[in-house]
Amino acid sequence: MNQFTSVHDVQDIRQLLKDALALKENPYSQQHLGKNKTLGLVFLNPSLRTRLSTQKAALNLGMNVMVMNMDKEGWALETQDGVVMNGATVEHIREAAAVMGQYCDILGLRSFPKLVNRDEDYNEDFFNKFIKYCNVPVLSLESATRHPLQSLADLVTIKETWKGKDKPKVVLAWAPHIKALPQAVPNSFAEWMCKAQEDGMIDFTIAQPRGYELNEDFTPGAHITHSLDDALKAADYIYVKNWSSYKEYGKVLTYPEGWMLNNEKLKGTNDAKVMHCLPVRRDLELSSEILDGPNSLVIHEAGNRLWAAQAVLKQMLEGLI
């Protein structure tokens, strides 16, 4: 695996799941792969789970790790070509990315969208230029449109906890928020679940209010509804997440009451397990009674961020041999 920016970079999704669960059983079994290799983690935005899990995953594999918080410690980067840099930017991404590639065998990058210009965000210009100029394998720690490490951990969690004989019904459920959030996590979750559905692993439904439909490129084959109650019928897993509008890009639109998940709504499910990528705003996005109750998988899911990252790094390191 030369890079990891989406599910489309994964050759065999079932094998990647097996790798993650095998590494969870034996975390230090592949340390020879990372010996004398360095992972650079480059953050332009805040991180808790992504930073700690990916750093720990690299250490488990015997790698050295360097972390750069570019938003606080680095120079302001210019990304456009053909401009005279006589403004606020100090260093061009051509040089910055190339230099980082000189120091590291693999680079991880995290950069959020601005939620102002949809075309600019969805073109992933910053990510693509970083990949082009660094000349080493790149691991997405979340981009403007996707968060593949989170989505892999979500699928690992479903695979690990499902004990039924039939395919589980997985629901992505929109939830309220006080601010505009990116579509990266729901885009990525939908993309991975559609792939898992295509492979016969799950059945997948998306529930959102009108106006919050995701880009159809990320939802091929998903059943889509504007009724949360309908979506929850016979659900086995519910993935709760807020996102801003894609059509009216970055806006928070009006929506009907009743979109926060609580125990009353769970009564119409198959005693569904509830997931969230975290951080979560209690009693706004998701009720405390669920977060603190037996149906919540959020901590288990966050724990699997480590094994998802380690499985991806393992395959990337194998590609360097």
Secondary structure in CASP SS format (residue, H / E / C, confidence):
PFRMAT SS
TARGET T0000
AUTHOR 0000-0000-0000
METHOD secondary structure of the structure
MODEL  1
M C 1.00
N C 1.00
Q E 1.00
F E 1.00
T C 1.00
S C 1.00
V H 1.00
H H 1.00
D H 1.00
V C 1.00
Q C 1.00
D C 1.00
I H 1.00
R H 1.00
Q H 1.00
L H 1.00
L H 1.00
K H 1.00
D H 1.00
A H 1.00
L H 1.00
A H 1.00
L H 1.00
K H 1.00
E H 1.00
N C 1.00
P C 1.00
Y C 1.00
S C 1.00
Q C 1.00
Q H 1.00
H H 1.00
L H 1.00
G C 1.00
K C 1.00
N C 1.00
K C 1.00
T E 1.00
L E 1.00
G E 1.00
L E 1.00
V E 1.00
F E 1.00
L C 1.00
N C 1.00
P C 1.00
S C 1.00
L C 1.00
R H 1.00
T H 1.00
R H 1.00
L H 1.00
S H 1.00
T H 1.00
Q H 1.00
K H 1.00
A H 1.00
A H 1.00
L H 1.00
N H 1.00
L C 1.00
G C 1.00
M C 1.00
N E 1.00
V E 1.00
M E 1.00
V E 1.00
M E 1.00
N E 1.00
M H 1.00
D H 1.00
K H 1.00
E H 1.00
G C 1.00
W C 1.00
A C 1.00
L E 1.00
E E 1.00
T C 1.00
Q C 1.00
D C 1.00
G C 1.00
V C 1.00
V C 1.00
M C 1.00
N C 1.00
G C 1.00
A C 1.00
T C 1.00
V C 1.00
E E 1.00
H E 1.00
I H 1.00
R H 1.00
E H 1.00
A H 1.00
A H 1.00
A H 1.00
V H 1.00
M H 1.00
G H 1.00
Q H 1.00
Y H 1.00
C C 1.00
D C 1.00
I E 1.00
L E 1.00
G E 1.00
L E 1.00
R E 1.00
S C 1.00
F C 1.00
P C 1.00
K C 1.00
L C 1.00
V C 1.00
N C 1.00
R H 1.00
D H 1.00
E H 1.00
D H 1.00
Y H 1.00
N C 1.00
E C 1.00
D H 1.00
F H 1.00
F H 1.00
N H 1.00
K H 1.00
F H 1.00
I H 1.00
K H 1.00
Y H 1.00
C H 1.00
N C 1.00
V C 1.00
P C 1.00
V E 1.00
L E 1.00
S E 1.00
L C 1.00
E C 1.00
S C 1.00
A C 1.00
T C 1.00
R C 1.00
H C 1.00
P H 1.00
L H 1.00
Q H 1.00
S H 1.00
L H 1.00
A H 1.00
D H 1.00
L H 1.00
V H 1.00
T H 1.00
I H 1.00
K H 1.00
E H 1.00
T H 1.00
W C 1.00
K C 1.00
G C 1.00
K C 1.00
D C 1.00
K C 1.00
P C 1.00
K E 1.00
V E 1.00
V E 1.00
L E 1.00
A E 1.00
W E 1.00
A C 1.00
P C 1.00
H C 1.00
I C 1.00
K C 1.00
A C 1.00
L C 1.00
P C 1.00
Q C 1.00
A H 1.00
V H 1.00
P H 1.00
N H 1.00
S H 1.00
F H 1.00
A H 1.00
E H 1.00
W H 1.00
M H 1.00
C H 1.00
K H 1.00
A H 1.00
Q H 1.00
E H 1.00
D C 1.00
G C 1.00
M C 1.00
I C 1.00
D E 1.00
F E 1.00
T E 1.00
I E 1.00
A E 1.00
Q C 1.00
P C 1.00
R C 1.00
G C 1.00
Y C 1.00
E C 1.00
L C 1.00
N C 1.00
E H 1.00
D H 1.00
F H 1.00
T C 1.00
P C 1.00
G C 1.00
A C 1.00
H E 1.00
I E 1.00
T E 1.00
H C 1.00
S C 1.00
L H 1.00
D H 1.00
D H 1.00
A H 1.00
L H 1.00
K C 1.00
A C 1.00
A C 1.00
D C 1.00
Y E 1.00
I E 1.00
Y E 1.00
V E 1.00
K E 1.00
N C 1.00
W C 1.00
S C 1.00
S C 1.00
Y C 1.00
K C 1.00
E C 1.00
Y C 1.00
G C 1.00
K C 1.00
V C 1.00
L C 1.00
T C 1.00
Y C 1.00
P C 1.00
E C 1.00
G C 1.00
W C 1.00
M C 1.00
L E 1.00
N C 1.00
N H 1.00
E H 1.00
K H 1.00
L H 1.00
K C 1.00
G C 1.00
T C 1.00
N C 1.00
D C 1.00
A C 1.00
K E 1.00
V E 1.00
M E 1.00
H C 1.00
C C 1.00
L C 1.00
P C 1.00
V C 1.00
R C 1.00
R E 1.00
D C 1.00
L C 1.00
E C 1.00
L E 1.00
S C 1.00
S H 1.00
E H 1.00
I H 1.00
L H 1.00
D C 1.00
G C 1.00
P C 1.00
N C 1.00
S E 1.00
L C 1.00
V H 1.00
I H 1.00
H H 1.00
E H 1.00
A H 1.00
G H 1.00
N H 1.00
R H 1.00
L H 1.00
W H 1.00
A H 1.00
A H 1.00
Q H 1.00
A H 1.00
V H 1.00
L H 1.00
K H 1.00
Q H 1.00
M H 1.00
L H 1.00
E H 1.00
G H 1.00
L H 1.00
I C 1.00
END
